[in-house]
Amino acid sequence: MKNKGFRTILIILISISILTAMVGKNFIFLFFPVFFLISYYFPEMIFFILLIPTKFTMVCKILSLPSSFNPMFLMGGFPLLVILIKSLEKKKMPQIPLQILTLYLLIGLWMLLSLIWSPERVYGSEKFFEFITLTGLSIFAPFFIFTDELILRRFFIMIAAVGLFLSLLLFIFNLPFLESLSLIPKRFTFYPRSIFGYNYLALQQIYGMAALIIIFYFFLKMESKKKFLLIFPVAILNQAIIYCGGKGVFLYLPITIIVMVILNLAKKLWKNREMLMFLGIVILINTLLTISFPEPNNLILARFRFLFPSSPPSSSSPPSSSSPSLPETQIPSLPKNYILVERIENMKVAFRLFSSHLLHGVGIGGFYKFSFEFPVVDKSKYWWIEKFKYPHNIFLEVLSELGFVGFVLLILMLGFATRQFFYLLKKYRNPDIFCLPLVIFSLFVFFLLVSQSSGDINNHSLFAWIGSLYAIEKIFRSKLILS
């Protein structure tokens, strides 16, 4: 956007809309034109919002929308509208590979057919509708948005900056002296305070994305003398992941890095010694910080202890802005390691449903009807113990609900995405942008791991990086033509 005057007006409108949203709803109508302008000139910014695993309930409150409405559909409409407008302006559609388009359509069609025999058609319809809208937008939007490296670089800078900003906010929101001065609400026992309320999973996934982008994009692009300036940003993001306490991302981030390092041993894409020194210093800093400040970092240990005999917290209501730290009590009707038991029992349910419906599964959304539920638990008192709507494992979910047919389609899509990555490495050896497939593949691996313990088939981030692995080939081709 070259027009500085228009850019200034846009910044002013954004500022006004944010301020008015904070103090009242009188000027909330500015939300829509401002959001559209951002979507038109910076579509990658709005696309990033779609990748955040949260339902944005705050938006429902600001816009007076029903609590049952998912604001993600509203936000997804803006980039979709921009994609349509820009496609009409150019009178040209980007070429989408037939294999990925066919597999996506087949999965969607199989979901639709499975509603016929699904015992949970309402919930199943919700999952199907999200798959053909937001998940479809996630997988195909990169073909329209990531048209050159500059846009992708801007996208990566934004994710890294947002991750660092949110990590600093996390530490600030949980400073003990602010709580003692009543400047912030008291912390709930097993949830860190954040800009997303108590959604620590959303935070950890953003931190994980930011860390991988810094390591496998900016570190590999920078000159050797400047690379070690990135040690502290990565260390801050890692410490924020530890502080949040979630077990999944805490394990999946290092596993992803190990996978990429092993891959480099075979392909020799970068200097492993330099990378290992960098990662070693980051690990050392995080270890020293965790040992030096054990109190704010013991949440991760508390959550791991939940897998073994321990005492869960008790509360009469879900956490709110005024929730105090709560005492821990034992629930007589629950096993001490009830979280592990709940996961294992639901895995058994998923396998049982698959074994009894091998070919077609129980139907989309059907797992919810049969999922395990602890008996004799006062739901009003122990609000956090919820019946699983899905197995929290994408493979078990697909096996149990869509059967062997759906599982094969999903494996083919993941396999083709992996093959595309190795194809890019083999065919295009441009030294300026060789790190693009590396960082995107690392994000693909990361969210594939995340999907083994969190989320359902509509994992927008996983499908977005699948689409991106194909979309960036256009950037390589244009570089090849220019060279």
C-alpha positions as CSV (number, residue, x, y, z in Angstrom):
1,M,0.0,0.0,0.0
2,K,1.9,3.0,-1.3
3,N,-0.5,5.7,-0.4
4,K,0.7,7.0,3.0
5,G,-2.4,9.1,3.5
6,F,-4.7,6.1,3.1
7,R,-2.5,4.1,5.4
8,T,-2.7,6.8,8.1
9,I,-6.5,6.8,7.8
10,L,-6.6,3.0,8.1
11,I,-4.4,3.1,11.3
12,I,-6.7,5.8,12.8
13,L,-9.8,3.8,12.0
14,I,-8.3,0.7,13.6
15,S,-7.3,2.6,16.7
16,I,-10.8,4.2,17.0
17,S,-12.6,0.8,16.5
18,I,-10.4,-0.8,19.2
19,L,-10.9,2.0,21.6
20,T,-14.7,2.2,21.1
21,A,-14.9,-1.6,21.4
22,M,-13.2,-1.3,24.8
23,V,-15.5,1.4,26.1
24,G,-18.8,0.6,24.5
25,K,-20.8,-0.4,21.4
26,N,-21.8,3.0,20.0
27,F,-19.2,2.8,17.2
28,I,-19.0,-0.9,16.8
29,F,-20.1,-0.5,13.1
30,L,-16.5,0.6,12.4
31,F,-15.5,-3.0,13.1
32,F,-16.8,-4.2,9.7
33,P,-15.2,-1.7,7.3
34,V,-11.9,-1.7,9.2
35,F,-11.8,-5.5,9.2
36,F,-12.6,-5.5,5.5
37,L,-9.8,-3.0,4.7
38,I,-7.3,-5.1,6.7
39,S,-8.4,-8.2,4.9
40,Y,-8.1,-6.5,1.5
41,Y,-4.6,-5.0,1.9
42,F,-3.2,-7.5,4.5
43,P,-5.1,-10.8,4.0
44,E,-2.4,-12.7,5.8
45,M,-3.2,-10.9,9.0
46,I,-6.8,-12.1,9.0
47,F,-5.7,-15.6,7.9
48,F,-3.6,-15.8,11.0
49,I,-6.7,-15.2,13.1
50,L,-8.3,-18.3,11.6
51,L,-5.3,-20.3,12.8
52,I,-5.8,-19.4,16.5
53,P,-7.5,-22.3,18.3
54,T,-10.1,-20.2,20.2
55,K,-13.8,-19.5,19.7
56,F,-13.4,-15.7,20.4
57,T,-16.3,-15.6,22.8
58,M,-15.3,-11.9,23.5
59,V,-16.4,-11.0,20.0
60,C,-19.8,-12.4,20.7
61,K,-20.1,-10.1,23.7
62,I,-18.9,-7.0,21.9
63,L,-21.2,-7.6,18.9
64,S,-24.1,-8.8,21.0
65,L,-24.2,-12.1,19.1
66,P,-25.7,-15.3,20.5
67,S,-23.3,-17.3,22.6
68,S,-24.0,-20.3,20.4
69,F,-22.6,-18.4,17.3
70,N,-19.0,-19.1,16.3
71,P,-17.3,-15.7,15.5
72,M,-14.8,-17.6,13.4
73,F,-17.4,-17.9,10.6
74,L,-17.8,-14.1,10.7
75,M,-14.0,-13.6,10.6
76,G,-13.6,-16.2,7.9
77,G,-16.1,-14.3,5.7
78,F,-13.8,-11.4,5.3
79,P,-10.8,-13.1,3.7
80,L,-13.3,-15.2,1.6
81,L,-14.9,-12.0,0.3
82,V,-11.5,-10.5,-0.5
83,I,-10.4,-13.6,-2.3
84,L,-13.5,-13.4,-4.5
85,I,-13.0,-9.7,-5.2
86,K,-9.3,-10.1,-6.1
87,S,-10.0,-13.1,-8.3
88,L,-12.6,-11.1,-10.2
89,E,-10.2,-8.2,-10.5
90,K,-7.4,-10.4,-11.9
91,K,-9.9,-12.5,-13.9
92,K,-7.7,-15.4,-13.0
93,M,-7.8,-18.2,-10.4
94,P,-4.7,-19.9,-9.0
95,Q,-4.1,-23.4,-10.0
96,I,-5.0,-25.8,-7.2
97,P,-3.4,-29.3,-7.5
98,L,-6.0,-31.9,-8.4
99,Q,-4.9,-34.4,-5.9
100,I,-5.4,-32.2,-2.8
101,L,-8.7,-30.8,-4.2
102,T,-10.0,-34.3,-4.9
103,L,-9.1,-35.6,-1.5
104,Y,-10.6,-32.7,0.3
105,L,-13.9,-33.1,-1.7
106,L,-13.9,-36.8,-1.1
107,I,-13.5,-36.4,2.7
108,G,-16.3,-33.7,2.7
109,L,-18.6,-36.0,0.7
110,W,-17.9,-39.0,2.9
111,M,-18.7,-36.8,6.0
112,L,-22.0,-35.7,4.4
113,L,-22.9,-39.3,3.6
114,S,-22.1,-40.5,7.1
115,L,-24.7,-38.1,8.5
116,I,-27.2,-40.7,7.2
117,W,-26.2,-43.3,9.8
118,S,-24.8,-40.9,12.5
119,P,-26.5,-41.0,15.9
120,E,-25.6,-37.4,16.5
121,R,-26.7,-35.6,13.4
122,V,-26.9,-32.1,14.9
123,Y,-23.3,-32.2,16.2
124,G,-22.2,-34.0,13.1
125,S,-23.8,-31.4,10.9
126,E,-21.9,-28.7,12.8
127,K,-18.6,-30.5,12.2
128,F,-19.4,-31.0,8.5
129,F,-20.4,-27.4,8.0
130,E,-17.1,-26.2,9.6
131,F,-15.1,-28.6,7.4
132,I,-16.6,-27.2,4.2
133,T,-16.3,-23.6,5.3
134,L,-13.5,-22.7,7.7
135,T,-11.4,-25.8,7.2
136,G,-11.8,-25.5,3.4
137,L,-10.8,-21.8,3.6
138,S,-7.7,-22.8,5.7
139,I,-6.5,-25.3,3.1
140,F,-7.1,-23.3,0.0
141,A,-6.6,-19.7,1.1
142,P,-2.8,-20.0,0.9
143,F,-3.1,-20.4,-2.9
144,F,-4.7,-16.9,-3.1
145,I,-2.8,-15.2,-0.2
146,F,0.8,-16.5,-0.3
147,T,1.7,-15.3,-3.8
148,D,5.2,-14.1,-3.1
149,E,7.9,-14.4,-0.5
150,L,7.4,-10.9,0.8
151,I,3.8,-11.7,1.9
152,L,5.0,-15.0,3.6
153,R,7.8,-13.1,5.3
154,R,5.3,-10.5,6.6
155,F,3.1,-13.4,7.8
156,F,6.0,-15.0,9.6
157,I,7.1,-11.7,11.2
158,M,3.5,-11.1,12.4
159,I,3.3,-14.6,14.0
160,A,6.7,-14.2,15.7
161,A,5.8,-10.7,17.0
162,V,2.4,-11.8,18.2
163,G,3.9,-14.8,20.0
164,L,6.5,-12.7,21.7
165,F,4.0,-10.0,22.7
166,L,1.6,-12.6,24.1
167,S,4.4,-14.3,26.0
168,L,5.3,-11.0,27.7
169,L,1.7,-10.3,28.5
170,L,1.4,-13.8,30.0
171,F,4.3,-13.0,32.4
172,I,2.9,-9.6,33.2
173,F,-0.7,-10.8,33.8
174,N,0.7,-13.3,36.4
175,L,3.0,-11.1,38.4
176,P,2.3,-11.8,42.1
177,F,2.7,-8.1,43.2
178,L,0.0,-7.0,40.8
179,E,-2.4,-9.6,42.3
180,S,-1.5,-8.4,45.8
181,L,-2.3,-4.8,44.8
182,S,-5.7,-6.1,43.4
183,L,-4.7,-4.7,39.9
184,I,-5.4,-8.1,38.4
185,P,-7.8,-10.9,39.4
186,K,-6.5,-13.8,41.5
187,R,-5.1,-16.7,39.6
188,F,-7.1,-20.0,39.3
189,T,-5.1,-22.9,40.5
190,F,-4.5,-24.8,37.2
191,Y,-4.9,-22.0,34.6
192,P,-2.5,-19.1,33.9
193,R,-4.2,-15.8,33.1
194,S,-3.9,-14.6,29.6
195,I,-5.4,-12.4,26.9
196,F,-7.5,-15.5,25.9
197,G,-8.7,-15.9,29.4
198,Y,-7.8,-19.4,30.6
199,N,-7.3,-21.0,27.1
200,Y,-3.6,-22.0,27.7
201,L,-3.7,-24.4,24.7
202,A,-4.3,-21.5,22.2
203,L,-1.4,-19.6,23.8
204,Q,1.0,-22.6,23.6
205,Q,0.2,-23.3,20.0
206,I,0.9,-19.6,19.1
207,Y,4.2,-19.8,21.0
208,G,5.1,-23.0,19.3
209,M,4.4,-21.6,15.9
210,A,6.4,-18.5,16.6
211,A,9.4,-20.5,18.0
212,L,9.5,-22.8,14.9
213,I,9.3,-19.8,12.5
214,I,12.2,-18.1,14.3
215,I,14.3,-21.3,14.3
216,F,13.6,-22.6,10.8
217,Y,13.1,-19.3,8.9
218,F,14.8,-16.3,10.4
219,F,17.7,-18.3,11.9
220,L,18.4,-19.9,8.6
221,K,18.0,-16.7,6.6
222,M,20.2,-14.5,8.8
223,E,24.0,-14.1,8.6
224,S,26.0,-16.2,11.0
225,K,27.1,-13.2,13.1
226,K,23.5,-12.1,13.8
227,K,21.9,-15.5,14.3
228,F,22.5,-15.7,18.0
229,L,20.4,-12.5,18.5
230,L,17.5,-14.9,18.2
231,I,18.4,-16.9,21.3
232,F,16.5,-14.8,23.7
233,P,13.2,-14.6,21.7
234,V,13.1,-18.4,21.4
235,A,14.0,-18.8,25.1
236,I,11.2,-16.4,26.0
237,L,8.7,-18.4,23.9
238,N,9.9,-21.7,25.4
239,Q,9.6,-20.3,28.9
240,A,6.0,-19.1,28.2
241,I,5.2,-22.7,27.0
242,I,6.6,-24.1,30.3
243,Y,4.7,-21.4,32.3
244,C,1.4,-22.2,30.6
245,G,1.7,-25.8,31.8
246,G,0.1,-27.7,28.9
247,K,1.7,-31.1,28.4
248,G,1.2,-31.5,24.7
249,V,3.0,-28.6,23.2
250,F,5.7,-28.9,25.8
251,L,6.5,-32.3,24.3
252,Y,5.6,-31.7,20.7
253,L,7.8,-28.7,20.1
254,P,11.1,-30.5,20.9
255,I,9.9,-33.6,19.0
256,T,9.3,-31.4,15.9
257,I,12.8,-29.9,16.2
258,I,14.4,-33.3,16.6
259,V,12.5,-34.5,13.5
260,M,13.8,-31.5,11.5
261,V,17.4,-32.0,12.8
262,I,17.3,-35.7,11.8
263,L,16.0,-34.7,8.4
264,N,18.9,-32.4,8.0
265,L,21.4,-35.2,8.8
266,A,20.0,-37.0,5.7
267,K,19.6,-34.0,3.4
268,K,22.3,-31.6,4.7
269,L,20.2,-28.5,4.2
270,W,22.0,-26.3,6.8
271,K,25.0,-26.4,9.2
272,N,23.9,-28.7,12.0
273,R,26.7,-27.6,14.3
274,E,25.5,-24.0,14.3
275,M,21.9,-25.0,14.8
276,L,22.8,-27.5,17.7
277,M,24.8,-24.8,19.5
278,F,21.9,-22.4,19.2
279,L,19.4,-24.9,20.5
280,G,21.8,-26.0,23.3
281,I,22.1,-22.4,24.6
282,V,18.3,-21.9,24.5
283,I,17.8,-25.1,26.5
284,L,20.4,-24.0,29.0
285,I,18.7,-20.7,29.5
286,N,15.3,-22.3,29.9
287,T,16.7,-24.8,32.4
288,L,18.3,-22.1,34.5
289,L,15.2,-20.0,34.5
290,T,13.0,-22.9,35.5
291,I,15.4,-24.0,38.3
292,S,15.9,-20.4,39.5
293,F,12.1,-19.6,39.6
294,P,10.4,-22.9,40.4
295,E,7.2,-21.4,41.9
296,P,5.8,-19.8,38.7
297,N,7.0,-22.7,36.6
298,N,5.6,-25.6,38.6
299,L,2.3,-25.7,36.7
300,I,3.8,-28.1,34.1
301,L,4.8,-30.5,36.9
302,A,1.4,-30.3,38.4
303,R,-0.3,-31.2,35.1
304,F,2.1,-34.1,34.6
305,R,1.2,-35.3,38.1
306,F,-2.4,-35.5,37.0
307,L,-1.4,-38.5,34.9
308,F,-0.5,-40.3,38.1
309,P,-2.1,-40.5,41.5
310,S,-2.9,-36.9,42.6
311,S,-5.7,-34.8,43.9
312,P,-7.7,-32.6,41.4
313,P,-8.9,-29.1,42.3
314,S,-12.5,-28.5,43.4
315,S,-14.7,-25.5,42.5
316,S,-18.3,-24.6,42.7
317,S,-18.2,-22.8,39.3
318,P,-15.9,-22.4,36.3
319,P,-13.1,-19.9,36.4
320,S,-14.0,-16.3,35.8
321,S,-12.1,-13.0,36.1
322,S,-12.7,-13.1,39.8
323,S,-11.9,-16.8,40.5
324,P,-9.6,-17.2,43.5
325,S,-7.0,-19.9,43.9
326,L,-8.9,-23.0,44.9
327,P,-8.1,-25.7,47.4
328,E,-7.4,-29.2,46.2
329,T,-9.8,-31.9,47.3
330,Q,-10.2,-35.6,46.4
331,I,-13.4,-36.6,44.5
332,P,-14.4,-40.0,46.0
333,S,-16.0,-41.3,42.8
334,L,-13.0,-40.6,40.6
335,P,-9.6,-42.4,40.3
336,K,-6.7,-40.2,41.4
337,N,-5.2,-40.2,37.9
338,Y,-8.6,-39.6,36.4
339,I,-7.3,-37.6,33.4
340,L,-5.2,-40.5,32.2
341,V,-8.1,-42.9,32.8
342,E,-10.5,-40.7,30.9
343,R,-8.2,-40.6,27.9
344,I,-7.6,-44.3,27.9
345,E,-11.3,-45.1,28.3
346,N,-12.2,-42.9,25.3
347,M,-9.4,-44.5,23.2
348,K,-11.1,-47.8,24.0
349,V,-14.5,-46.4,22.9
350,A,-13.0,-45.2,19.6
351,F,-11.4,-48.6,18.9
352,R,-14.6,-50.4,19.8
353,L,-16.7,-48.1,17.5
354,F,-14.1,-48.7,14.7
355,S,-14.1,-52.5,15.2
356,S,-17.9,-52.6,15.0
357,H,-18.1,-50.3,12.0
358,L,-14.9,-51.0,10.1
359,L,-15.7,-49.6,6.7
360,H,-17.9,-46.6,7.3
361,G,-17.6,-45.7,11.0
362,V,-20.3,-44.7,13.3
363,G,-20.9,-41.5,11.4
364,I,-19.6,-37.9,11.7
365,G,-20.1,-36.7,15.3
366,G,-21.3,-40.1,16.4
367,F,-18.4,-40.6,18.9
368,Y,-20.1,-38.1,21.2
369,K,-23.0,-40.4,21.9
370,F,-20.8,-43.3,23.0
371,S,-17.9,-41.5,24.7
372,F,-16.9,-42.4,28.2
373,E,-18.3,-40.4,31.1
374,F,-17.3,-40.7,34.8
375,P,-20.4,-41.8,36.8
376,V,-21.6,-40.1,40.0
377,V,-19.9,-36.7,39.4
378,D,-21.7,-33.5,40.5
379,K,-21.4,-31.5,37.2
380,S,-22.3,-28.2,39.0
381,K,-19.4,-28.7,41.3
382,Y,-16.8,-30.4,39.1
383,W,-17.4,-28.3,36.0
384,W,-14.1,-29.1,34.3
385,I,-14.9,-32.8,33.9
386,E,-16.7,-32.9,30.5
387,K,-17.8,-35.7,28.4
388,F,-15.6,-35.9,25.3
389,K,-17.2,-34.8,22.1
390,Y,-14.4,-36.4,20.1
391,P,-11.4,-38.6,21.1
392,H,-8.9,-35.7,21.1
393,N,-6.9,-37.7,18.5
394,I,-7.5,-37.0,14.8
395,F,-6.7,-40.6,13.7
396,L,-9.0,-42.2,16.4
397,E,-11.7,-39.7,15.5
398,V,-11.6,-40.5,11.8
399,L,-11.4,-44.2,12.4
400,S,-14.4,-44.3,14.8
401,E,-16.6,-41.8,12.9
402,L,-15.6,-42.2,9.2
403,G,-14.2,-45.7,9.3
404,F,-11.5,-47.2,7.2
405,V,-12.6,-45.2,4.1
406,G,-12.2,-41.8,5.9
407,F,-8.9,-42.9,7.5
408,V,-7.4,-43.8,4.1
409,L,-8.5,-40.5,2.6
410,L,-6.9,-38.6,5.5
411,I,-3.6,-40.6,5.3
412,L,-3.5,-40.0,1.6
413,M,-3.8,-36.2,2.2
414,L,-1.1,-36.2,4.8
415,G,1.1,-38.5,2.6
416,F,0.8,-36.3,-0.4
417,A,1.6,-33.2,1.7
418,T,4.8,-34.9,2.9
419,R,5.7,-36.0,-0.6
420,Q,5.2,-32.4,-1.8
421,F,7.7,-31.2,0.8
422,F,10.4,-33.7,-0.5
423,Y,9.5,-32.8,-4.1
424,L,10.2,-29.1,-3.4
425,L,13.5,-29.9,-1.7
426,K,14.6,-32.0,-4.6
427,K,13.5,-29.8,-7.5
428,Y,14.1,-26.3,-6.2
429,R,17.5,-25.5,-4.6
430,N,17.1,-21.7,-4.5
431,P,19.5,-20.6,-1.7
432,D,17.4,-17.5,-1.0
433,I,14.2,-19.3,-0.2
434,F,15.2,-22.9,0.6
435,C,14.0,-22.4,4.1
436,L,10.3,-21.8,3.1
437,P,9.4,-25.5,2.7
438,L,11.5,-26.3,5.8
439,V,9.6,-23.9,8.1
440,I,6.2,-24.9,6.6
441,F,6.9,-28.6,7.0
442,S,8.0,-28.1,10.6
443,L,4.7,-26.4,11.3
444,F,2.9,-29.2,9.5
445,V,4.7,-31.8,11.7
446,F,4.0,-29.7,14.8
447,F,0.3,-29.5,14.3
448,L,0.0,-33.1,13.2
449,L,1.5,-34.0,16.6
450,V,-0.8,-31.5,18.4
451,S,-3.8,-33.2,16.7
452,Q,-2.9,-36.4,18.5
453,S,-4.0,-35.0,21.8
454,S,-6.0,-31.9,21.1
455,G,-8.7,-30.7,18.7
456,D,-10.7,-32.6,16.1
457,I,-10.9,-33.1,12.3
458,N,-11.3,-29.3,11.9
459,N,-7.8,-28.4,12.8
460,H,-7.4,-25.3,10.8
461,S,-3.7,-24.9,11.3
462,L,-2.9,-28.4,10.2
463,F,-4.9,-28.0,7.0
464,A,-3.5,-24.5,6.4
465,W,0.1,-25.8,6.4
466,I,-0.9,-28.7,4.1
467,G,-2.2,-26.1,1.6
468,S,0.8,-23.9,2.1
469,L,3.2,-26.7,1.1
470,Y,1.5,-26.7,-2.3
471,A,1.0,-23.0,-2.6
472,I,4.6,-22.0,-2.2
473,E,5.6,-23.9,-5.3
474,K,4.4,-20.8,-7.3
475,I,7.0,-18.7,-5.4
476,F,9.8,-21.1,-6.4
477,R,8.7,-21.1,-10.0
478,S,8.6,-17.3,-10.2
479,K,12.1,-17.2,-8.6
480,L,13.3,-19.8,-11.1
481,I,12.0,-17.7,-14.0
482,L,13.6,-14.5,-12.7
483,S,17.0,-16.2,-12.3
